[in-house]
């Protein structure tokens, strides 16, 4: 976020407007998610100098992430004065591209084309990997869900043990061990 704040301040006089999008807020309703986000922003970023958009309907993925083969957050979208997407990148790359987008040299540069190809290839690779992991996890999740509903904790733990080694699954495993099975000795190291 610091990079975003710095760039917003640095290029504001050039007409740059920064907008962050909160699109992964977890809550039962959009109103609850918005209230939670507002409370966090007020507490954590009281002097925020740019707008935060709120997306509870997954439009960010549908309209920006998927069409640009962007995988991973945070992703930054530089939109030029004509309303066209000029550059999609990670925030750390904004320092490189933003001055060139502003002076009009970015869109035709070899650097822009190379970074875009690299981003698209990485995005496609990451989407393939994610799809493969999801295909592996889907039947395991089905067994896990049945076991959790029927409170068969040993079956649930066995299902989680078969999951790919990912932080999300380790978190679920730790939660199961600590809160359902109540095995602190095994759960804490997980």
N, C-alpha and C positions, 0 to 999 in steps of 0.2 A: 504494500500500500504506500510505503514511503516514496518509491519511485514515481508512482502515479501522482501523489501530492506535489512532488518536486516539479514534474513535467507540466502539470496543470498551472502551477505558479509561473514557471519559466516562460511558457508559450501563450499565456492568457492574452497578452497584448497583440499576439498574431492571430487572434480569433479562435484559438483552440479551446474547445469545451470538453472537459472530461466527464464521463458518466460511468459509474461502476454499476454492475448489475448483480443483485442478490437473487440467485435463482435456485438455490438448493436448501431453502429454509424448510425445516421439518416442523409440521404442526397439523392438527386435525382440519383446520380451515385456513383459508387465505387470510382472514382477519386476524386469527391467532398468530400466524406466521409473521404478518406485518407488524403486529404489536410487539412481538418478541424481537424482531429486527430493530424496530424503532428504539426499544429500551436498550438494546445492546449498543446501538450507535450513539445514543445520548450518553451512556456511561463510558464507553471505550473511546469514542472519537468526538468529543464535544465541540471541537473546532474544525470539523470537516469542511473543506473548502470547495467541494464539488458535489454534484448530484449523485444519489444512489437510486437507481431504478429497481423496481420490485417485480419479479416474474415468478408467479406461483403456478402458471399454466404450462410451463416447459416450452414457452415460445423461443427462448434463447437457443435451446438445442435445435428446435425445428427450423428457425429462420437464419441462424448464424453458425452454430457449431457444425451441424451435419452438412449443410451445403458447402462449407469451406474445408471439410475434412479435418476439423479441429478437434483434437482429443486432449483433454486435460484442462485443468483450471489452475491458475488463471490464464485465460486467453485474452488478448487485446485486439481490438478491431479499430483500425485507423480509417475513418471515413473522410474522404476529401471534400472540398468545398462544393463539389457537384453532387454530393450524396452517394458517391460510389465507394465501394470498399477499396482502399488503397493498399492496405497491408494488414495481414493477420499475423500476430506474433505473441511471444511471451513478453511480459512487461519489461524484462531486462533488455529486450531488443528495441524498445521504443526510442531510446537515446540515439540509436543509429539511424532509424528511419524517419522520425518525425521532422527533423530539420529539412530533409530531402523531399518529404511529401509537401512541406510548406513552400519550398522553392520550385516545385514542379519537376524535379529531376529524378524522383524515386521510381515512378511507374515504368520508365523506359530503361532503368539501369540493370546491368547484368547482376549486380548484387541482389536486387529485389527479386529477380527471376530465380536466382539460385536459392535464396532463402525460402521462397515460396515452394519450389520443387522439393526442397529438403523437408519443409513442414508437411506438405501433402504426403510424401513418401512415409514419413514418420507416423503421421496420422493414420494412414492406411494400414501400416504394420501394427500399430497399437490397436486399431479396430479389429483386425484379424485375431490378434492375441486375446483380446477381450471376448470376442465371439467364441473362440475355442474354450476359454475358461468358463464362460457361461454355459456352453454345451456340456462341459464336464460337471459343472455344479448343479445344473437343473434337476437331474434325478436325485442327487444327494439332498438338495433342498426339499424335494417332495418327501423323502423319507424323514428328514429333520422336522418338517412341519407336522407330519402325522405323529411323530414321537412326542413333540412338544405339546400338541393338543391333548394327547392321551397321557401326558406326564410320565412317559417312559424315558426317564433321564439317561439310563445306560444306553438305550438305543439311539437317543439324540446325540450323546457323546460319540458313539461309534460313527454316526453319520458325519459329524463334524471332523472327526479324525481322518476321514476319507477326502476332505476338502483340499483344494490346492493350498499351498502355504502362502497365504495372503494375510495382511494385517486385519482385514475385515473379518475373516473367518476365525482368526486367533482371538479377536475381540468377542465374537459370539461364543467361542469355546470357553474363554475366561468367564464370561457372564453366566454361562450354563454351570460351570464348575463352582463359581462363587455364590450364585444366587439361587440355583435350583438344587444342585447336588450338595452344596455347602461344604465343599472340600477345599479349605483354605490352603493346605499344604501343596496340593496339585494346582489349584487355580491361580494362586499369586504368581508363580513363575511363568505361567502361560500369559 
